[in-house]
Amino acid sequence: MTADAGLKGEIRVPVELGERSYEVWVGPGVRHRLSEVVPRDVARVAVVTQAAVADAGITVDPGVEHKVFITDNGEHVKTLGAVEELCREFAQWGLTRRDAVVAVGGGAVTDLGGFAAAVYHRGIRVVFVSTTLLGQIDASVGGKTGVNLPEGKNLVGAFWQPAAVLCDTEVLETLPSEEMRSGLGEMAKYHFIAGAGLDSLGLPERIARCVEIKAETVAADEREAGRRAVLNYGHTLAHALEAHGGYGLRHGEAVAVGLVYAAELAHRTGRIDAGRVDEHRRVVGGYDLPLRLPAGADADALVSLFSRDKKAVDGITFMLDGPEGIQPVNGLAPALLRETLEAIR
């Protein structure tokens, strides 16, 4: 699976899933190529976006009749109520199985719009136009869609592969600095997966390399039965922090803390040496991301939330680095988990 340079300078990365295969286009201005990737037989398109994207003047033209549906900003929009509202609006407009959804925005929008597409009429086609760094290297690729419950993140969802993904690097210039930092937290994760070799690459090439790694992983394990769980490296603590109020951290910043925590946990279980822990700190710190547990974080509450993580099928499970790479480790003792939390406070 190899990325190719397109005729107009974009990088195209294939996601090879048989009849569900598609391409991810990466490059400046690729959102303007939307009409080329919308399936030919689509009659109408529901464009789902968020207020911040619309306010930034980021628009798309799918080349067919379309209507724009604007959601609120932020992760809080990912609810079952929001899915119902969107689907009712689709029905009122008369969207059919022949039509499609185009989700334009960050991960919250592609998660919400993708899940609505997955369940409306039992599934209609969807295209993602990703406008954030976090979305481009993670949320928009791989077909995982879903919404949150009060009990945890992404606990209701579906695997629903898009027809195409457009990662427009031009629009990253409109992002607030904190949104870019959030994306860099996910990018830091890729330094430890498959020997990413990101340090010498420019931003579009770095994004494309992250997409390529994720595409290869998804192709090998589409429904997260095994290998795909490696993409959750750093996420168990991150999701627990987010479920417990976030402590002012954005998702990628929480992942950054989760990476350091996972490295410390791997060291304390004898899987890696101190030098590898230092490498985690160097990479995370090199992106100017947090290295420590936020002040006031409740260790007991976080350990309790670890058991609700989707990977926790045989006791508390973490993805941990080790001599054979990042692998799931089950049955970690709560006392060790608390002790390691205090070590990074």
N, C-alpha and C positions, 0 to 999 in steps of 0.2 A: 504494500500500500504506500504509494509515493505521491507527494505533492507535485503538481505541475504548474508552470507559469502559463497563464492565459494570454490570448492575443493582445489584450489591452493592459497587461502588466499585473493583473490580479493573480494570486496564487490559488489554485484549486486543489482541495484535498478530498479524495473519495472516501466515503464511508461505505464499505462493501458488506451488504447484508442481503445478497440475493435480489429478490424482486423488490425489496425495500431499500435498495441502495440509493444514495444521493450524493451530491457534492456540497462541500463547504467552500464558499468563495471568500477570500481574504484580500483586502486591499482598499486604497482610498477611492471613495465614490462608488463602491459596488452596489449600494442600495439602488442606484439608478439603473441597474441591470435587472431589476425585479421582474419586468415583463417577460424577460427571456427564460426565467426559471418557473414561473407560474405554469402549472400543467395546461397543455393546449386546449383541453376540452372544458376548462372551467368557464362558467358563464358569469358568475359574480363573486366578488371577494369582500369579506368582512375584515376590515383593517382594525385590529385591536392595538391600541397604544395607550400611553399614559400622559397625564397633563404636562409633566416636565419635558417629555420628548416633543410634544406639540408646541410648547412654549419656546423651545430651542430652535424651532423652525425646521425640524427634521420631518420631512414628508416623503411619501413614496407614491409611485404610480404603477399599479399592477397591470395596466394595459387593458383592463376590462371594467365594466361597471362595478363601482365599489362604494362602500359607506364606511365612515370612520366611527369607531366606538372608543371613547376615551374613559380610562379608569383612573382612580386615584394613584398617587405616587406611593412607592414604598412597599415593603414586604407585607404589611398588614392587609393588602388587597387580596392576598392569596387565601381565600376562604371559600367554603362550599356555597355560602350565600352569594358571593361574587360570581361564581360559576353559574348558579341558577339565573342570576340577573342577566348575564351575558347571553345565555342560551335562550331566555325569553325574548331578549331583544333580537337575536338572530331569527327566531320564529316569527316575531311580529313583522320583520322586514321581508320574510319569505325565503330565507336561505334554505337551500335544498342539498341533497347528497351530491349533486353535481358540482356544487360550489366549493369554496375554500375559505380558510381563515389565513390572514397574514398578521403575525404578531410582531410589532415593531417596538423595541425597547430593551430593557435589561432583563435579568433572569426572572424577576417577578412577573413580567409581562409574558415572556415566552412560557413560563410554567403555567400561568393562568390561561392564556390563550391556547396553549397546546392541549391542556386538559379539557378545556371547553370543546375544542375540535375533536378530541378523542371520544367524548361522550355524546355530542350532539348528533342526532340521527345514527347513533352507535358508531360514529366515526366519519369525519370528513377530512379532506386533505388540509395540510397546514404548511406554511412557509415561514421561517423565522428571519427577521432582519434585526440583527443584534447590534445594539448601540452602546454597550458598555464593555469595558475590558473583561470584567468578571463573566458577563454573558458570552462573550466571544470565545473565551478559552475553556468555558465549562458548561454553563446552563443550557446553551442553545444547541449543543451537540450531543447526540446519543439517544434521544427519544424519551428521556425520563421527564414526565410532566406531573404536576401535582400541586396540592394546596396543603395548608397547615391546619392543625387542630390545636385547641388550647393545651393539649397534652404533649405536643411536639411538632417539629417541622416535617413537612412532606409526608405525613402519615396516610394521606388519601391521594391516589394518583393512578397513572396508567403509563405503560410503555407505548408511545405513539410516535413513530419516526416521521420527521418532516419530509417534504418533497425536495427541499433545498434549504440551505442556510447562507445568508449573506452577512459577512462580518466587515462592516465598513469602518476602516481605520481612520478615515477623515473625521467622522463624528466624535471620535475620542477627544478631539480638541475642545469640545463643548462641555466635557465632564468636569465637575468640581474635583478638586484635588483629593478629597476624601473618597470619592468614587473610584478614582484611579488607584488609590492605595488599597481599596478593597479588592480590586482585580489583581493587584500584585501579590496579595496573600495567596490566591489560588495559583498564580504563576510560580511562586516559591515552591509549592508542592511538587510541581513538575520537575524541579531540579533533582528530586530523589526518586523519580520513576523512570525507568528505562534509560538511564544515563542521558538525560535530555540534552546536555551540552548547549545551554541557552546563553551562556555568558558572552559569546562573541557575536551574537546576532542582533540585527536591528529590530525595532518593535514589530513591524508586519511579519518578518520572518520568525520572530520569537512566538508570535500568536499562532502562526501557521504550524510551527513545530509542536506547540502544545495541542493544537487540534489534531495533528497527525498522530500523536501518542494516544490521545483519547479515542480517535477513530479506530486505531489498531486494537485497542483494548475492548471497545464496544463490539467490534466485528468478531472478536474471539469469545465474547460473553455478553450477548445482547441484553439478557434479562437478569444480570447480576447473580448468577448461580455460583460464581467463584472468583475468577480473575478480576472481574470488573470492580470488585470491592476495593482494589488498590487505589482507585480514584477517590475513595473516601479518606485517604491518609490525612490525618490532622483534623478530621471532621467530627469525631465523637465528642471531644471536649467542646469544639466550636458549637455544635448543635445544642449541647447542654447549656452553654453560656447564653445562647440565643433564647432557648426555652425558658430561662430563668431571668429574663429581662434585658439581656444583652450587655449591661454595664457600659453602655456608650460605645460598644464596638460594632463596626459593620462586619458583614459576613467574612470577608477576606481577612480582616484584622483578627477575628476570632479564630479563623483557620491558622493564622500565623502563630498564635499562642498555642493552638492545638498541635502544631508541628513540633514546637519546642517541648511540649509536654510528652508527646509520643516518643521523642528521642530520649528524654530523661527516663521514661518508663522502660524503654527498650534497654537502656544502660543498666537500670536497676534489676532487670530480669536476666542480665548477662548476654543479651543478644548483640549489643554493639559496644565499642569502647568509647572512652571519653573524647577521643579525637573526632569520632563521628558525631557526637553530641555538639562539639564545638563547630563542626561544619554546618549543622542545622542552624545554630545561632548566627554564624557568619552570613549564610544565605538570607535568613529572615531579617537580620539587622541591616544587611546590604540594601534591602528594599525599604528601609526606614519603617519597619513594622514592629509592633509590640512584641516583647520577648517574655513578658511576665503576666501572671494572673492578675486581673484588675483588682484594685482595692475593694474590699467589702464582699468579694465573691464567697459564697457559702459552700465550703467543701462538701459537707454532708449532703446538701441539696444536689450538688453537681454529681456526686457519686450515685445518688438515687436515680437521677435522670439518665445516667449511662445505661441502665438496664432497660430503658425504653427505646434505645437506639435500634434501628431496623436490623443491624447486624447481630443483635443480642439474641441468638437462637439457642445458645448453649452457655448460659451465664453471660456475664459482662465480657464483651469482645472488643478488642482494639486491633486496628491495623498497625503493626509495628515493624520497624526496620530490623534487619538481621543479616546473617551471612549469606542467605539466599534471596535477599531483597525484602520487599515489604510483603508481609503475610499476616493473615488473621491469627490472633492469639486469644484463646478462650480461658475462662475461669480465673481471671485475675482477682486477687483478694481485695476486698474493699479497703482494708487497712493500708495496703501498698498504694492503692489509688489515692487515698487521702494524703498519705505521706508524700507522694510525688507532687500532688497539688501544692502542698505547703512549701515544697522545695523550689517551686517557680513563682511563689507569691512575691 
